[in-house]
Amino acid sequence: MQFSPVRGHFMLIRRLIVKALFAAARNPQVQRKAGEAAGKAVDKARPGLMKASRRAGELTRKAGDKIGDKIKGLSDPDG
């Protein structure tokens, strides 16, 4: 593989950006702001998550009931 000067520049820029991001992540003020943003995102997503959770529970119960009925039908000689 031949070295490309353009590729080298991109790697250097990428490394600088990653280092800057890690330095910012260690900053307590940045951590606080990120926590606030994450909390707001969770609050906005909560109704949809609850609805999806209820729907998943309903589907799981229905599937369990169907499996239980089939097992019961196999073990019941009169069924």
N, C-alpha and C positions, 0 to 999 in steps of 0.2 A: 504494500500500500504506500502510495506516495503522499508526502506531507503537502497539504494545501494551506497557503498563508491565510486564505479567507476562512477556512475551517478553524485555524488557530485563533483568529480574532473572535470568532463566535464563541469558542470555548472559553476564552479569557473573559469576554463580556458576561457569559453565562455564570462563570465562577464568581465574578464580582457581584452580580445580582443575587446569587444564592447567599453569599456571605452577608450582603446588606440585609436580606430578608431574615437570616438567622440572628443578626445583631438586633434588628428591630423586634424580633420575637422575644428576646431576652429583656426588653424594656418593659418595666411594670405598667407604664401608662398605655403602651400598645396592647399589653395583655388585658388590661381593664377594658379598653375600647372593644377589643375582639370578643371578650366575654359578654359585653353588653349587646353587641351585634348578634352573637350566637343566641342569646336569650330572646331577643326580639324575633329572630327567625323561628325559633322553637314555638314561641307564642302564636305566631301567624300560622304555623303548620299544624298546630295541635288539633283543631277541629277536623281537618282532613285525615290526620293520623288516627284519631279516635273512630271516625267513621270506617276507615279501612280496617281497623282492629276489630270492630264489631262484625263487619262483613266476613273477615277471616274466621272469627269464632263461629259464626253461623255455618259457614261452609265446612269447617272442621267437624262440628257437631253432626251435620247432615251426613258427611262421609262416614263418620264413626257409627251412626245409626244404620246406614246401609250395610256396612261391613258386619256389624253385629247381627242384623237380620239374616244375612247370607250364612254366617257361621251357625246361627240358631237353626236355620233351615237345613243345613247339612247334618247337624247333630240330632235333629228331631226326626225319628222314624215315621211319624204321622204327617210331617210337613212336606 
